[in-house]
């Protein structure tokens, strides 16, 4: 029987939890230092008491950058088998989190299976599921109905939930006053905005925030404070609506910590490269150094079909500047539900961004695998290169698609390989081309 409700409560009491032990081992960090970071909120360990298959991960300051994979069914694409294949791919490539963003029908069957099998932490956005779960139209849903959906997800074992509590009437006023090119692009945020406008009521997740926190505390669910007013194009970034909501999220962060509920704060969005670093600093300041979870940011708006690249560029800059958690973006972003190939491309791009940022931040041992790759290339050890690569299968397929005459080199340079030439000279050998057979 646990004598604490949440990881944060345990940390404040000086109790080392099994999840803290797992994270400390993965991160190679002193467990007492980790406990201090959890106690003050700068690190979160999302770990629902009902997620039995979880291999705990830490998110926040001083820890490796983590990535999240979005998946789930929609009204136009409702093949559960394909979505579960995406889950398998996410686990294979080492994604630390999977968000089930299903928004069609009764989603709990898929989610229960996902939670049962996944060692990655599971996130959801209860607002997406409200209409299908409650079988009510938006205008008919009450504030307490929304609470029922939050509780249902918590009971099922969801480790973190995106709750758009910051889009209150004050934030909406800033949005309406200044205007935007893209208005609101957050699905959950737009639904709440519509509900508030049609009913005249305050955002229920803001008005009944203490009730939300009580549910989350009961099951040790981390709240991921959603950025309903995130910029949906680079022209809208860093505007009054985004900053107004961020100020609200800072206050909501402190209120959650007072209840021993762990917090992550979500961020942009679309944003020009020159604004990213400043936004990371501003978020950390306004939200008291809570872990920062960013979607992208996408650094240009003109690359549909390639937004995994625009996102990886922004994500690398964001993480190097202080973001802790990257939400992947696939080539299908803005176009359709991603297929398996899209998911793979999105995961790999996000993993590259996260690892590049860890190197830039000077994370201990982050360069080790890069140094091993350099050794393998020096030795022209192709099998070792494929073993170390993020996607070794693709690397091997490329290499073998155009096989070189000399298997020690590749078909780009053949016997004129710079590495081969230099190695031979340093070994005292003679380099010849015309006379070689």
MOGI-V340974 format. One record per pair of residues at least 24 apart in sequence whose C-alpha atoms are under 7 Angstrom apart, sorted by sequence separation. I is the first residue (numbers start at 0). J is the second residue. If there is no record, write none. Layout:
# MOGI-V340974
i	j
I	J
I	J
This chain:
# MOGI-V340974
i	j
10	34
95	119
96	120
97	121
98	122
99	123
100	124
125	149
224	248
306	330
10	35
94	119
95	120
96	121
97	122
98	123
102	127
163	188
264	289
266	291
305	330
68	94
102	128
105	131
263	289
264	290
265	291
266	292
267	293
268	294
270	296
272	298
304	330
306	332
10	37
11	38
67	94
100	127
101	128
104	131
105	132
262	289
263	290
264	291
265	292
266	293
267	294
268	295
269	296
270	297
271	298
304	331
10	38
66	94
67	95
68	96
69	97
70	98
71	99
73	101
103	131
263	291
264	292
265	293
266	294
267	295
268	296
269	297
270	298
271	299
379	407
66	95
67	96
68	97
69	98
70	99
71	100
72	101
73	102
74	103
263	292
267	296
268	297
269	298
293	322
303	332
379	408
7	37
65	95
66	96
67	97
68	98
69	99
70	100
71	101
72	102
73	103
79	109
292	322
295	325
303	333
7	38
67	98
69	100
72	103
291	322
292	323
293	324
294	325
295	326
291	323
292	324
293	325
294	326
295	327
22	55
168	201
236	269
290	323
291	324
292	325
293	326
294	327
295	328
21	55
22	56
123	157
167	201
236	270
252	286
22	57
122	157
167	202
318	353
26	62
121	157
122	158
123	159
124	160
166	202
233	269
249	285
18	55
121	158
122	159
123	160
124	161
229	266
230	267
231	268
232	269
233	270
249	286
311	348
315	352
319	356
6	44
120	158
121	159
122	160
123	161
124	162
164	202
167	205
229	267
230	268
231	269
232	270
233	271
248	286
249	287
279	317
307	345
311	349
314	352
315	353
318	356
319	357
56	95
188	227
221	260
222	261
223	262
224	263
225	264
226	265
229	268
230	269
246	285
164	204
165	205
187	227
188	228
221	261
222	262
223	263
224	264
225	265
226	266
308	348
315	355
319	359
163	204
164	205
221	262
222	263
223	264
224	265
272	313
275	316
276	317
279	320
307	348
311	352
315	356
319	360
377	418
114	156
185	227
223	265
275	317
279	321
185	228
212	255
279	322
111	155
216	260
276	320
183	228
215	260
184	231
212	260
181	231
181	232
180	235
138	194
179	235
137	194
138	197
127	187
162	222
164	224
126	187
142	203
159	220
160	221
161	222
162	223
163	224
166	227
153	215
158	220
159	221
160	222
161	223
162	224
163	225
52	115
157	220
158	221
159	222
160	223
161	224
162	225
163	226
50	114
52	116
53	117
54	118
150	214
159	223
161	225
163	227
52	117
53	118
54	119
146	211
153	218
174	239
52	118
53	119
173	239
174	240
233	299
53	120
153	220
173	240
233	300
232	300
170	240
173	243
170	243
170	244
45	120
166	244
165	244
165	247
165	248
49	155
50	156
49	156
48	156
47	156
47	157
47	158
46	158
45	158
45	159
48	218
47	218
48	219
47	219
46	219
47	220
46	220
45	220
45	221
5	216
4	216
4	217
5	219
4	219
43	261
43	262
40	261
60	290
59	290
58	290
41	288
41	289
42	290
40	289
41	290
8	259
7	259
7	260
5	259
7	261
64	318
85	339
5	260
85	342
65	323
66	324
67	325
68	326
64	323
65	324
66	325
67	326
68	327
64	324
65	325
66	326
67	327
66	327
60	323
59	323
58	323
58	324
68	346
66	349
66	350
65	353
64	353
64	357
63	357
